[in-house]
Amino acid sequence: MSRREELATNLEAVKARIKNPDVTLIVVTKTYPVSDVQILHELGVRDFGENRNEEGLEKSVAIDGRWHYQGEIQSRKLRDIATWADVVHSLDSASHISKLANAASKTLDIFLQLSLDGDPARGGAVESELPALADIALASANLHLAGLMCVPPVAADPRTAFTEIAAIHRRFISNYPEAKSLSAGMSGDFEIAIDCGATHIRVGSSILGSRTVR
Ligand SMILES: *Cc1c(COP(=O)(O)O)cnc(C)c1O
């Protein structure tokens, strides 16, 4: 099978499992070459996700699309990320949000990353920290607060975790009604995430193959 056939087959299989037509599929192309992104673009994919600044920059200049950054954020990379990313999913600190707002020369969609357990190794802010972060985003003309993003704790039962994430999101949008989107669900759990209310899923390995790193 050619790489094109392989990607086409995997993409169709993932799409067939997405029962809600309103869900946005972000294809996470991290670690895979620009040639794969090119094929996916020819297959109609427009939303691409990356975890590293250098890699996202390289691919986004080559291929048109809506580029999502969902990796861990390093302060010194934010200015660069603002040049190529259209959407940033992994914001969890006031200083990063302010810095991004200052760096952005166009409107960026942002998601605040929620942590269910406060584990610093996984990133994310706990529910009580979200309003202060949201207020900074709302005060910036360059940032549009799209919603929340969450990766459940490794040991968590996915349905329990996504149910809790959705409940937190509902409470959050009662104060921040524009933050309608919920970015949750990856290759291993996206159907459950959609069931629980995810509007954006970030899927890599089910489409491109399993990665040896990251
Ligand atoms: C790598 C990554 C994904 C995609 O993961 P898969 O299991 O390959 O689908 C989604 N979200 C984040 C934050 C990631 O780091």
The ligand as a MOL file (V3000), in Angstrom:
LIG
                    3D

  0  0  0     0  0            999 V3000
M  V30 BEGIN CTAB
M  V30 COUNTS 15 15 0 0 0
M  V30 BEGIN ATOM
M  V30 1 C 0.2890 13.8950 20.5200 0
M  V30 2 C -0.9210 14.5810 21.0270 0
M  V30 3 C -2.1890 14.2690 20.4800 0
M  V30 4 C -2.4150 13.1450 19.4750 0
M  V30 5 O -2.2490 11.9210 20.1270 0
M  V30 6 P -2.5940 10.5070 19.4270 0
M  V30 7 O -2.6960 9.5740 20.5740 0
M  V30 8 O -1.4510 10.2160 18.5320 0
M  V30 9 O -3.8510 10.6600 18.6950 0
M  V30 10 C -3.2700 14.9940 20.9380 0
M  V30 11 N -3.1360 15.9530 21.8820 0
M  V30 12 C -1.9510 16.2650 22.4290 0
M  V30 13 C -1.8860 17.3240 23.4680 0
M  V30 14 C -0.8010 15.5810 22.0260 0
M  V30 15 O 0.3700 15.8690 22.6040 0
M  V30 END ATOM
M  V30 BEGIN BOND
M  V30 1 1 1 2
M  V30 2 1 2 3
M  V30 3 2 2 14
M  V30 4 1 3 4
M  V30 5 2 3 10
M  V30 6 1 4 5
M  V30 7 1 5 6
M  V30 8 2 6 7
M  V30 9 1 6 8
M  V30 10 1 6 9
M  V30 11 1 10 11
M  V30 12 2 11 12
M  V30 13 1 12 13
M  V30 14 1 12 14
M  V30 15 1 14 15
M  V30 END BOND
M  V30 END CTAB
M  END
